[in-house]
Amino acid sequence: MAMAGRRLPRKLKKRPRIVQKKLDEITVDLYKVPDEADTGKW
């Protein structure tokens, strides 16, 4: 309430279906980095 300056709504708004699908597709595998990646060091 202090940040918004007003009370929060009782009922939360749902995300659009497209946005929720994108969030569901995000997995740990997307963040994995190969161990022997070429880092550009000299």
TADA-V562478 format. One record per residue. N is the residue number from 1. PSI is psi in whole degrees, 0 to 359 (none if undefined). OMEGA is omega in degrees with one decimal (* if undefined). NEAR is the number of other ideal C-beta (glycine too) atoms within 12 Angstrom. Layout:
n-><N:N>
psi-><PSI:PSI>
omega-><OMEGA:OMEGA>
near-><NEAR:NEAR>
//
This chain:
n-><1:2:3:4:5:6:7:8:9:10:11:12:13:14:15:16:17:18:19:20:21:22:23:24:25:26:27:28:29:30:31:32:33:34:35:36:37:38:39:40:41:42>
psi-><325:325:317:334:1:168:150:150:149:320:124:148:139:150:152:150:322:318:318:322:318:319:325:333:340:122:172:328:331:337:357:138:133:144:320:49:147:111:353:16:155:none>
omega-><-178.4:-178.3:-175.4:-177.9:177.9:-179.1:177.8:177.7:-179.9:-178.3:179.3:177.3:178.9:174.9:172.0:-175.8:-179.3:-179.5:-179.3:177.3:178.8:179.5:179.1:-178.8:-178.4:-179.6:178.9:-177.3:-179.7:-176.6:-178.7:179.5:177.9:-176.6:-175.0:177.9:178.5:-175.6:178.0:178.8:179.0:*>
near-><8:7:7:8:7:8:9:12:9:6:6:7:9:8:12:10:10:10:13:12:11:13:13:11:11:12:10:7:9:10:8:9:11:9:7:6:9:9:9:5:5:4>
//
